[in-house]
């Protein structure tokens, strides 16, 4: 594991993943599998890459979880996550090299089990950080958790790596399915429509807001509602869901549901020569305190009641997010959303006017030619 952790990780881009999934990057001299279809050959090619790449990424994470930051490694939930990574590392290393249909099928079954095993990683790590919070408070009293920069940087790298591992495995598993919808290349949809994704995110976020506050503000959509581009719809949904959820909560709490609540405005901007697709979410929810602005990207800072303190057990969910989770409290929405945006060359920025509202700007690389920023 130590030896493989020193190997160089191989970055991929959205375009490369799409082209590989379509079978456009197959070697011309593949005589051994000459009788197979391009799809079968592409699956073997991708499985072989994952057999080499995943142990390198898993080994790095295991060693990092052991090494630091101080106090985090021994937390029970963090130990559990590390054990998942160790188990997956061993299983992939012991698996046969996928060189034909039989060995590729075996490898697919293994990765499916690993994908399910790691599904609760985000929530489990969040619980580990909460355990560290409780431990530090017992030792030192009140701890300004948002100022622990080393811990935040560690989590930033860990979750960025996790996004990459989930995408690589998830893309392969989706490509293996026989009932893939037209236009999809694994997780990637060639005609992703931000307006449609936003509409679904609005519906789900309003459900949460209404469940928590009894009502929710209106959300208005403007701009390029006809826009389509190549992207991973699940990533865009996650970002929009988190941003709209935050805006709904801010407006509902700032104005009160018994009063008239100003609508939230979503604007989709794009031009044929634009480098990015840009989506603005604008609310009148009272804004963010200037003293809080440097900390809003921290995994350790939330203005809501910490979810694990509230006793809400829905955080045992096997997924990262959904309509079954509390409206706020985990404190991970913004940094994870920015991680998704940055993963393929985009970004997420916030501008706030305290006492009035907040504008969030989600940038998405429309060309898909940016390599993943591996930690």
N, C-alpha and C positions, 0 to 999 in steps of 0.2 A: 504494500500500500504506500509506503514511504517513497519507493522508487517511482511508482506510477504518478504520484502526486507532483513529482518534479517534471513530468512530461508537459509539453505545451498543449493547451486547449485549442481546438479548432473552431473558429468563429464561422457562423453561417449567416446568410442574409435571407430576407423574405423571398427575394427573386430566386436565389439558389435553391431554396426549399421547394418552391413552386416548380422550377425547371426539373429538379431531380424527381419530384413526384410525377411529373408528366413523362418521365423517361427520356428527357432531352439531353441528359449528361451521361448516357450509358457508354461504356468503352466499346470501340468498334471491333476489337479482337477477342471478344468474349466467346471463344469457341466451345467451352464446356457447357454453357447454357444457351447455345445457339437455337435449340429447339423450343425454347420457352417464349412466351409473349413478352412484349416490352414491359408490361405491368409487373409480371412475375420477376423479370430481371431487375427492374427498378426496386422492388421490395427486397430482393437479396442484396442489392447494392447498398440500400439504406440500412438494412439490418447489420451488414458487415461494418459499416461506419459506426453504428451505435455500439457494436461489440468492442470496438477500439476506443471510442470516445467517452462513453459513459463511465467506465472505471476510473478514468483520469479525473473527471469532474467529481465523482463520488468520493474518491480518495482525498482530494483537496478539502472537501467539506468536512470529512471525518476528522482530519488532522486539525483543521481550524476550530471545530467544535471542542476538541480536546484542549487546545492551546489557550483559548481566551474568549472574550475578555475575562478579567479576574472575577471569579464568583459565579459566572454563568454556567460553565461546563458541568459542575456537580448537581445542578438543579434537576429534579426527577424528570420533568417533561423534556428537558434538553437531552438528558441521557437517553430517553426513549427515541427521540429523533435521530441521535447519533447511531443507535443500535439499528434503526431502519436502514440508514445509509450503509452501515457496515454489512448488514445482511444482504442488501442488494448488490453491493460491490462483490462479495464472495460468490453469489449466485451467477452474476454475469461472467465473472472470470472462469467459473467452472463450466459454463455452458459451452456447447459445441459451436465452432465457427459456422455461421450460416452461409453455406456455399451452394446449397441446392434447396429444392422445395421442402424436403423433409426437415432439414436442420433449420431452415428459416421459419417453418411452422412451429417448431419447438421454441425457438427464440421469441417468436411473437407471443406465445402463451406465457413465457416467463416475464416479458415486459408488461403484459397485461396485469399480472399479479403484482409486479413492482409498482406500476402506476396506481393501482388501488391502495397499496400499502402506504404510499407517500401522500395520499390525498389530504389527510388531516394535518400536514406538516405546518402550515401557516398558523392554524389555531393552536397547535401543540406548542410551537415555539413561543407564541404569544403568552401561553400559560406559563412557560418556563421563565419568561421575562417578568411576569407577574409574581412568580415564586421568588425571583431575585429581589423584586421590589419589597416583598414582605420580609425577606431575610435582612435586607439592608436597613429597613425601618426598625426592626427589632434591635439591631446592633447600634444604629446611629441616630435613631429618631427620624424626624422628617427629612427626606432626601429629595433634592431637586432633580428628579429623574430626567427631565428634558435637557439637562446640562451635561449628561454623561456621554460626551461626544464619541469616545472610543467604542462604547457599546452600540451607539447608533450607527457608526461607520461599519461595524461588524455586521449588524443586521441588514444594512443596506446591501452589502456585498453578498450576504447569504441569500437574501430573497431574490436578488438579481440572478444569481446562479440557479436558484430553484425555478425561476421562470424559464430559464434556458433548458433545464433538464425536462421540465414538464412539456415544453413545446416540442423538443426533439422526440420524446417518447409518444406524446399525443399525436403528433403529425404522422408518425409511422403507423400507429394503431388505427387512425382514421383512414389512411390510405389502404389498409388491409381490408376494410369493409367493402362488401359487394354492393351495398345499397347507397353509395355516396350520391348526394344530390347533384344534379347538373350544375356546373360552374364551380364546384368545390374541388380543390386539390388538397386532400387531407383537411387540416384545420383552416386552410386559406380559401377564402371565397374571392373569385376573380371580379365579382360585381358587388362588393360590399356597399350598401347604401346607408350613410350615416343617419339620414332622416328616419329610416325604418328602425335602425338600432336604437336611436334616441326615443322613438315612440314607445318601444318595449320597455326601455329603462325608466321612462316617465311613469308608465303604468305600474311597474313593480315598486318604484320609489314612493309613488303616491299611496299605494296600498300600505306600505310601512308607516308613512306619515299619518295616514288616517287611523291606523291601528293604535298608534301612540298618542296622537293629539286630538283625534276625533274628526279632523278635517284637514285639507291640504290646499295650498295655493294652486292657481292655474299655471300651466306651462305653455308658453307660446313658441312656435318654431318658425324661424325665418331663414332666408338665404337659399343656398343651392340644395333644395330638397330632392332634386333630380340627379344629384352627383352619385357616381359609382366608381370605385377604385379597388385595387387588390389589397386586401388586408385580412386579418384574423378577426372575424366578427365578435368572438367571445372576449377578446381584449378590449375592443372598442366598447362593448356593452359594459364590461366591468368599470371602465373609466367613467362612462356617462352615468351609470347607476350611482356610483359613489359621489360624483360631483352634484348631480341633481338631488340626491338624498340629503347631502349637506345643505344645499340651498333651501330645500323644502323645510327642513328642520329649523334653519336660521330664521326664515320668514315667519313660520308658525310661532316660534318662541318670541320673536321680536315684536310682532304685531298682535299676537293672540288670535286664536281661531274664531273668537266671538266677534272680532272686528273685521273690516274689509282688508283682505290681504293682497298686496300688489303682486302681479304675475311675475313669474320667472321667465326670462327671455333666452332662448337658445338660437344662436346665429351660426350657420354653416357657410364658410367662405372658401372659395376656390377659383382659380383661373387656370387656363390651359398651360400657361408657362410657370405656374406656381411650383415651388419646391415642396411645399407642405399643403395639406388640407388642414384648415384651422377651424376649430369649433369654440365659440365663446358662450359660456353660461353666466348670465348676469342676474343677480338678485338684489333685492332691497331688504336684506335680512339683518341690517345693523352693522355689517362689516366685522373685521377682526381687529382686536387691539394691536397697536403697533408693537407693543412689547411681546406679543405672541407670534408675530410674523416670522422671526428667525426659527421658531420651534415647530411650525406647522408641518414640516416635512419629517419630523422625528417620529419614530415608531414608539416613542416613550412618552408622548405628550398628547393629551386629549382634554377638551374643555368639558366633555360629558362625564357622567359618573363612570369610572372604570367598570367595564362589563363584568369582570370576574368578581368585583366587590359587590355587584348587585345580586349575585346568587343565581343569575339566569343560566340555566343549564343548556340552552340552545347552542352554546359554543362548543358542545361536544360533537357538533355536526361534522360529517366526513368531508365537507367541501370548504372552500375559502369564503364563500359569500352566497347570498340568496335571500329569498323573502322570509326564510325561517329564522333569520338572525336579528338581534336587537337593532334598533334604528341607529344607535350610536354607542360608543363606549370602548370599542376595541382600540381605536386610535390609529388604525392602520390604513384607512381608506386613501388618504392623500399620498403617502409615500409609496404604497403599492401601485396606485394608479400611475404615478410618475414613473415607476419602474417599468410598467407595461408600455407606457408611451415612449420611454427612452430606449427600450429594448431593440426596436427597429428604427432608431434614428430620429424619433420625435421628441417631444418634451411636454411638460405641464407647468404653467406659471399662474400665479395668483396676484391680483392687484386689489387692494382693499381700501375702502374709505370708511373709517370708523364712524359709527353713527348713521351710516346710510346703507352700504351694501358691499358686495364683493363681485369681481369679475374673474372668472377662471378661463384661461386660454389653453386649449388642448391642441397641440401640434402633432400631426401624423405625417410621416414621410410618404408621399404619394408614389414615389418611384420604386420603393422596396429594395433599394440597392445598398443599404447601410448594413454592415456586419454587426452582430450582437456584441455589446460591450462587456466582455467577460471579465470578471474580477480575478 
